[in-house]
Amino acid sequence: MTDKTFNDTAISRRDFFRNMGALGSGSLLISAFPWLQSCGDDEKKAIAGSEKLKLAIIGTGSRGQYHMQNLLKIPHVEVAALCDNFDMHLKQAAAIYPQAKTYVDYRRVLDRNDIQAVLIATPLDMHAPITIDALQTGKHVFCEKSMALTPEDCLAMYRAYKQSGKVLYIGQQRMFDLKYIRAMEMIHRGAIGAIGSIRAYWFRNSDWRRPVPSPELERKINWRLYRQFSGGLMTELATHQLQVGNWAMQMIPESVTGYGDLVYWKDGREVYDNVSLIYRYAGGVKMTYESIISNKFFGLEEEILCSQGTMEPEKGKYYFEEAQPAPGIMQLINQIEHSIFDHVSFAGPSWVPETASKNTGYFIVENASTHAGESTVGFVDDGSEPLLASFCEAAVTGRPAESLVEEAYYSSVLALLGLQAMSEQRILAFPDEYKIPYLNFA
């Protein structure tokens, strides 16, 4: 079987986003993934004719500086303010944007009437207060994932967003990664059958620590390792992959259970270095999730196991259940090498596919970028750049990205419920009080 059925509609990453504006609101792709709706002609004219979007960056550490490099490529944005309470990071950011005014207190940034939007890349515990304050002062907000440190704060952020009428983006870059978009389109139209199970994992081998110039800065720099500021592997990694599971299933799990432990890095950290969970969807489909930071061999992936094939979106490939049979001559060579026959007849019937070729699969899109998941900052072509560009356009036009916040909300809450289930060592049902309206989710 060839891949012609799917290659007929395959387009390059560059062409996809360049042509997105030409896809009307009636497009099946936009209908399925409404957050991809980019500027139409009127909005493009508004951007072209407007002054630059004045943006403030709150949180100028490694992820904030990663976004700064992408912002340099967006011509209709002016980074007018930088804010951080860690002087070293603030100085590094000021070297990238020397024209921007610097602040230590984020509230002074929000007091500026000329600032139209803020990008928040602080430790997780500050996401909710800064986002809510920014929305209530009339700013558009881009906030890194996860949304917040507690389900209650996630819900408070969502309600502030709905009440504000402003744009809110959460850093779920897979939703803007072309290979993921294409993979989900194939899954949703049944190209590889019905989903039976999902296996997701993210493995690294490092202590997840960063150098500390002075002991009193330990928690400020290594905030990911302490429960006051972070949910560890679940909020820093799992939230990405839980969103993929929900995206594929088009629903949220009914319950979760699992185990979390400190197995290897017993160095004073408070968050788990080893987690294993099971999320159960209605109908019995399960998504297993594993993450450790003491072995990197398998890297990361979301393996979506369907009745007619398997999707590996991070690797950019999919596979049919039955591999193509090897050519007859290859079968013959294989049989000779393995002494299947004492005598080989060249006049006999054709060989049946007893020695099938290795199932190497098919590319979801051509020239897709992939990575092993080791970087703690970001990756080239992982969707972050188009995600940020989309936010900046939305902030200019004032048009929110439909469904994006809801996707991020559910993945964030599910990560936190997974933490609770591990801590309490029980099966935890998704509480009704944390369910929000969302058309695509049951």
Secondary structure, DSSP 8 states (H G I E B T S, - for coil): --SHHHHTT---HHHHHHHGGGS-TT-HHHHHSGGG----HHHHHHHHHS--EEEEEE--SHHHHHHHHHHTT-TTEEEEEEE-S-HHHHHHHHHH-TTSEEES-HHHHHT-TT--EEEE-S-GGGHHHHHHHHHHTT-EEEE-SS--SSHHHHHHHHHHHHHH---EEE--GGGG-HHHHHHHHHHHTTTT--EEEEEEEEE-BS------SSGGGHHHHSGGGSTTT--THIIIIIHHHHHHHHHHHTS--SEEEEEEE--S--SS--S-SEEEEEEE-TTS-EEEEEEESB--TT-EEEEEEESSEEEETTTTEEEESS-----HHHHHHHHHHTT--SS--TTS----SSS------EESSTT-----S--SS--TTSSHHHHHHHHHHHHHHT---TTHHHHHHHHHHHHHHHHHHHHHTS-EE--GGG----TT--
